[in-house]
């Protein structure tokens, strides 16, 4: 009887310790959720750097470390050249954008209030008496978007630094992770890591090409239409292309505000430019580039964006797509591939086996 009591006490103690450790782990993960997402972004950067250094290593027959250093030096040189040639102009355009966006928003509000349908629409809105004041407050904060870019820049510097460290010695960090995993599961871990790295590598390359295409075409299209600050708006559109679903909608807002402040026709032409470019990107360019990877279902990406938006805010929304891609890469190894069947319907129900 005494031995049974001791075993029961030991089991209870073990369960209490396990629950405590699990609760502390979940608490730490929750408190550092943004840090973990930045760490994930650093891994994506390391995969990109490693891909470039592997290509140089194969082509030039030089050591892996020398190939990585050559890639980083060449990248710094290109960035420095672009900043030297276009940097002052881009900075001036962003400063102008910070001033012109609130003015354009005020002009748009006045145009709406100058029409009977606009007055009626504002009156029908809930809290219409506070709408104008609230709108005025919101547009005065538009400049904060530009100011907050300093915080974004700091995060990018951290991600870039970690990416360099990870890509310089990937084996050391990965072997440290393998030691934590039980030996019988390490083979499965290696397969999952290889699958995730492969799908993330192609996803990042696809996004970079799509972003470049969108930025160039948007800048050219807006310049032809006559929208001011076309180059800056093209840069914003290119950066927002990294975020599926939400990014294109965000990139339209500043361009539409500036165009509508000129004339309704200018606004319609601007919307047409964005519609053509993002349709071309979504239905032609991206599908052609994604032939080498598992294509992300739009519903899955949007669901992941909603979940990570609640968990980590804008950082979660920005990294939702690569997180979904990594999960699909792991599931392709962990779950057996099921045969594809047609969706059962009421007219043609699938008979049970």
N, C-alpha and C positions, 0 to 999 in steps of 0.2 A: 504493500500500500504506500509506503514511504517513497519507493522508487517511482511509482506512478505519479505521485505529487511532484517530485523533483523534475520528471520529464515534462509534466504539464507546465510547471513554472518556467522551465528553460524555453519551451516553445512560445509561451506568452511573452517572455523577455525578448526572444528573437523577433517575434512579430512586432513588438513595440519599437525595437531598434530599427527594423526594416521600414516600418511606416514613418518613423521620424526622419530617417535618411532620405526616403522618397519625398516627404514633404519639404525638407530642406533643399533637395535638388530641384524640385519644381519651383520653389520660391526663388532660388538663385537664378534659374533659367528665366523666370518671369521678370525679375528685376534687371537682368542683363539681356533682355530680348533684343533690344536695338544693337547691342554690342555683338551678339551672335549673328545677327543679320549682316552687320558690317564685316564680320569675320567670313561669312559666306560669300559676300561680295569680293573679299580679298582672295578667296579660293578661286573664284571665277577669273579674276585678274591674273592669278598665277597660272591658271590653265592657258590663258591667252598668251602670256609671256613664254611659257614652256613650249607652246605650239610654234611660235615664231623662232625661238632658239633652236628647236629641233630641226626646223626647216633650214636654218642657216648652218647648223652642224652637219646636216646631210649634204648640202650643196657646196659648202666651202671647205669641208673636211677639217674643221677646227674643233677644239675642245668645247664641251657644252657650256662651261663657264665663260669662255671667251665669246661664244656665240650670243649668250644672254647679254654680256656687256656691250657687244657690238650693236645688238638690237636696241638696247636702252640708249646708247649714245646717239644712234641714228634717229631714234624717236625724239630725244631731247633737241637734236639739231633741227629737225623738221618743225617742231613746236616753236622753238626759238625764232626760226625764220618767219613762220606765220605770224607770230606775235610782233616781231619787228616790222613786218610789212603792213599788217592789218590791225594790230593791237590798238593803237591810238584811235583809229576810226571806229572800231567796235566798241571801245569804252565810251566814246562820245555818243554813239548811237544808243547804247544802253542808258546813258544819262538822259538823253533826249526822250527815250521811251518812258522813263520814270516820270518825266514831266508831262508828256503828251497823253499818256493813258488816262489820268484823272480828268484832264481837259476834254478828251474825247468822250469819256463817260458822261460828264456834265452836259456836253452838247447833245448826246444821244437822248438823255433824259428830257432836255428841253424840247427836242424834236417830238418826242412821244407826247409831251404835255401840250404841244401846239395843235394836236388833232383831237377831234371829239371822241374818236374811238380810243385814243390813248388815255384821255381823262376818264372815260368810262371804265377802261381796263384797270387803271390805278384805283378807282373807287371800289371796284369789285374785289380787289385784293384784300385779304384779311390784314387788318392793321394798317389800312391805307393812309391814315393820318401820320403814322410814323415811317411810312415807306420811303418818302423823299429824304427825310433826315437819315434814315438807316442806309439808304443808297449813297448819300453823300459821304457818310462816315466810311462806308466800305471802299469807295473809290479813292478816298484819301489814303487808305492803307495799301493801295495797289503798289505804291513805291516800296513798301516793305518787302515785296517779293524780290526786288532787286537787292535790297539791303541784306535779306536773309541768304543771298548767294555766298556771303562770307562764311556762314556756317556750313553751307554745302561744300565750299572749297576746302574747309578744314577737314570735313569727313572724307573727301576725295584724296586728300594728302595722306591721311591715315590708311585708307584702303590701298593706295598705291604703294606705300612703304611696306605694308604687310605682304602685298602681292610680290614685291621684289624679294623679300626674305623667303617666302614660301617657294618661289620659283628657283631661287639660288640653291636651296638644299631640300627639294621635295621629299627625297627618300628618308631623311632624318625625321621629319615631322610625321610622315605616314607610318614609318616603322614604330614611332612612339604610340600612334593610335592602335597599331596591330598588337602591341604588347598588352593593351588593356582588354582586348577581345580574347575569349577562350580559344585555345589552339584548334579545336574541332570546327570552329566557325570562321577561321581566318580565310579559308579558301573562298567561302561565300562572300566575305567582306571584300576580297580582292576583285571578285567578279562584279560586285555591285559598284565598287569604286571605279573600275574600268568603264562600265556602262554609263555611269553618271558623268565621268570626265568626257566621254565621247559625245554624249548628247549635249552637254554644256558647251563643249568646244565648237560644235557646229552651230548651236543656237547663238552664241556670241558673234561668230563670224557673220552669220546671217543678219543679225541686228545691226552690226557695224555697216554692212553694205547698204541695208535698207535706210539707215539713218543718213548716210552720205547722199543717197539718191533723193530722199525727201528734202533734205536741206538745200541741195542745189536746185531742184525743180521748183520748190516753194519760193526761193529767192528770185529766180528768173521770172516765174509767173507773176509774183507781186510787183516786181519792177516793171513788167510789161503793162500791168493793169494801172500802175501809177500810185501804189500805196507807199507812203513814206516808210523809211527804215526797213526796207525789204530784206536787206542782209541780216539784220538782227532778228527779224521775225523768222527768217529761214533757219537761223541757228537754234532758236527756241523750238521750232517745229522738229528739227533733227533730234534734239535732245529728248523731246517728249515722245518721239517714236519708240524709244526704249521701253516705254510703258504701254503695253497693249490696252485697247479699249478706252482707257481714260486719257492717255497722253494726247492722242489726236484732238480730242474735244477741248482739252486745256489749251493747246497751241492755237486753236482757231480764235479764242476769245480776244487776245490783244489785237490781232490783225483785223478782226471784224469790227472792233470798237474804233480803230483808227480809220478804217474805210467808211464806216457808216457816218462818222463825223464829217466826212467830205460830201457824200451823197448816198442815197439808197442804191443807186445803180452801182456805185463803187463797192458797196457792201455785198451786193449780189455777185458781182464778178469775183470778189475775194473768196466768197464761199464756194463759188464754182471752181476756182483754182485749187482750193484745199480738197474739194470733193474728188476732182480728177486725179490729183497726186496720190491721195490716200487710197483711192480705189485701185489705181495702178499698183501701188505698194502692196495692198492687201490681197489682191486677186491675181496678180501676174508675177511680180518680183519675188515676194516672200514664198509662195508655193513652189516656184522654180528652185529657189535656194534651199528649201526645206526638204528636198528629195532625199538628202543624206541623213535625216534625223526623223524621229517620231514627231509628227506634227501635233502641236498642243491643241486639244479641243478648246474652242473659245469659251464654252460654259465652264470648263474646269479652271481656266485662267481667271475668269471673272469671279468665280467662287473663291479661289485662292486670294484674289485681291481684296474681296470683302472681308475675309477672315483676317488677313494680315493687316488690313487697315484698322480693324478693331484692336489688334494686338500691338502693333508697332507704328501706326500712323502712316505718314507719307513714305517713310523708308520701307515699310512693309508692302505698300502698293507698288513701289518702284521695283522691288525684288520678287514680287509674287510669281511672275512668269518663269524666271530661272529656277525658283524653288519648285514650282510645278514640274519643270523639265527634269530636275534632279530626282524628284519623287518617281516620275515615270521611268527614269533610267533604272532606279533601284527595283521597282516593281516588275520590270521586264525580266529581271534575274530571279527575284524571289518567288514570283507567281508563275505557274506553268501556263503556257499559251493555250487558250481555249479556242476551239473551232468557231469561226464566224458564222452566225445564223441571222436570218431575217428577223426583224422586230415583229413579234406576234401581234395580231390585230383582232378586233372583234369578229371580222368576217373570216379570217384565216388563222384561228388559234393554233398554236404549235402543240402537237400531241405529245404527252409525256412519254419518255422512253420506256 
